[in-house]
């Protein structure tokens, strides 16, 4: 392994022999989901458009398509779709299910980006937008979050440990986080559906669902190993900057 390869490997947990992807790949998926609601709000606030409040939360994350943050909104979704399409998972009996889930999620992310939600009050009207486009967006969003839930509840907790043998302590903790995030995402999805039915804001249930999705992927990518390695490197350079 080259010197640069060794340095890079210090920041990520070692992958198992049957791992067809990488910890960095999983972390990129998680970071994409985590940054989406934060960045669209920040960029929309710094790029206000006429007749829309600068920093007031909109009715949904998707509504930021119609603001100055459209490039960030669509860009992150397309990047997330790319990360999902290129994700290969683990070489295990459930590999096909994993690949199908990522392809479905990737396609849903593309549809969410390409078929915007209804134009919020104050935003400029889009002449090509129709109710059918809004319906496609809504269904795609549900499919996307459904795929996230499937990963978190049914794929991430799987292990190489043979049935009947105890799981390692670290794996038990990570599984607990997966189950918590999965159930929380289901709750957020129900919350969002109720909000849509009542025609109230879906921003917080959408944002929280993205946070729980991000946490599950970051845990799967063993981000704690990366954070510890980065902390050690910073401390090292702090003591010996030369």
N, C-alpha and C positions, 0 to 999 in steps of 0.2 A: 504493500500500500504506500502511496506517495505521502510526503510530509503534509501536504494540504489535505489529503484524505484523512490522515490520522487526526489532524486538528479538527476537521469537521465532525468526525465520529465522536469526539469528546463531548459534543453538545447534544447528542441524541442517544437514547437507549438502544442497546443492541437488538437487532431484529432476529426473530427465530428463523430456522431453516425454511419453513414453509410460508414465510411472509413474502408475498409478491410485491408489496408496496414498501413504504418506508414510514418511519415515525414523523419525519419532516413533512411528508405528503399529508398525513392525517392532521398535523398541526396547521397546515395551510388551510385545510377545509374548515377547521374550527375557528381560526382567526378571521376568515372571510365572513362567516356567520356572525361573529362577535362584533366586527367593525361596521357591518351594514347599517343598523339603526343609529349608531353613534355618528358615523360620518355623514349620512344624508342629512341629519339634523344640523350638524355643524356647518356643512357646506351651504345648505339652504339658508341658514341664518346669515352667513357672510355674503351670499349672493341673492339678496331679496328681489322679488319681482313685484310689479305694480299690483296694488289691491290685495296683497297677501301679507300677513304679519311676518316679521323677520324670524322671530325665535319661538313663536307659539307652535305647540305640537299640532300636527295635522291628524286627521282621523285614522290614518294607517301609515305604516312604513311605505306601502306601495304608492300612497298619494304623493310621495316625494318625486315620483316620475315627472310630475307636472310643475316642478320647481327648478331652481338653479342647480339642484343636485342631481339632475337626471343622468349626467354622465357617470357619476359615482354609483348611483343606484343600479343602472344597467350594467356598468362595468364590473361591479362586484358580483352580480348575479351570473354574468357570463363567465367570469373567472371561476366562480364556484362550480358552474356547470362543467367547465374544462377539468377542474380537479376531480370531480365526480366521474366523468367519462373515463379519465385516465387511471382511476383507482382500480387496482386489481385484487386487493384483499389477500386472503390466505388460501393456499393450496390445500383445501380440505373438502370433505364431501358436500358442504353447503356452499362451495365456491360459486356455482351457477346462480343460486339464490342471491348471493352477495352482488354478483355482477348485474343481475337483472334489476336489483334494487337501486344500484348506483346509476344505471342507465335511465331508469324511470325518473329518479330524482334529478339527474342532469337535464333530461328533456323538460321536466316540469319547471326547472329554474330558467331555462331558455324561454319557455312559454310565458312565465311570469314577467320576464324582462321585455318580451316582444309584444305582449298583449296587456296594455296598461289598465289600471282600474279606472273607475269613474273620475271625472275631473272635479277636484274639490272646489268649493266656493272661492271666488276671487282669482282663480287661475284662468289662463287663456284657453278658450275652447279649441279642441282639436277636431278639424273638420272630418277626419276619417274615422273618428272614434264612434263606435256603435254599442248598443246594449249587448250584442253578441260577444263583442271583444271583452266587455266587462265580465260576462259570464265565464268565458274561457279563462280569464285571469283568476277568477274566484276558484274555479274547479282545479286549475293548475296549482294554486297556492295550497289547497287542501291536500292534493296528491303529494306535493313537495314535503309538507310537514308530516304526512302519513308515512312517507318513506323514511324520514328522519326518526320517527317513533319506532318503526320496524327495526332499523339499525340498532338503536339504543336499547330496546327491550329484548330483541330476539337474536341479534347477531353478536354484538359486543360482549355479552356475558359468556359466550361459549369459550371453552378451554380445551387444551390438549390433555388435561388430566383425565384418566380413565374413570368411568362411572363407578362410584363407590369409594373412590379415594378422596381424601380431603383436599380442598383447594388451598394454595399458598395464601398466607395472610394478606399480602399485597393485592392478589387477585380478588379476594373476598371484599376488600375495601373498594376496589375499582368497580366491582359488580354492584355494590351498594349504591355507588354514585350513578352508574348507568340506570339502574332501576328508578332511582329518585328522579333523574333528569327525564326519563321516558314518561313516567307518570305525570310529572309536572308539565311536560309538553302536551300530553293528552288533555290535562286540565286547561291549559292555555288555549288549545284548539277549540274546546267546548266553549270557553269564555268568548273567544273570537266569533264563533258561530252565533252565539246568543246576541253578541253586540251587533253583528251584521243583521240579524233578524229584527232587532229593536232599532236599527239604524243609528247606533251610537258609536263612539270611537273604538277602534280596534288596535290603536297604536301600542298600548301597553301589553295586551296579550300576545301580539305578534312579536314585539321586541323581547319579551321574556322568553317566549318559545325559542327565539333565535339564540338567546343567551344559554338556555339549557342545552340546545343542540350543540352550540359551540363548546360548552364545558365537556360534554360527552366525548366529542372528537378530540379535544385537547387531552383529556385523560387517556383515551385510547392511544394517542400519540406520545404518551409518557412525558408530558410537558414538564412535570416536576423535575425530571432528570436534566432537561435543557435549562431550566431556571437555576438549578443548583450549579450547573457547569458555568453558566454565564456569571453567576454571583462569585464563584471562585476565581474566574478569570479577571473580573473587575477588581476583586480584592488583591489579586496578584499584581496587576498593573498599578493599583493604588499604592502598594508598598514598594514596588520596584518599577517605576514608569519607564526606565531606560531599557 
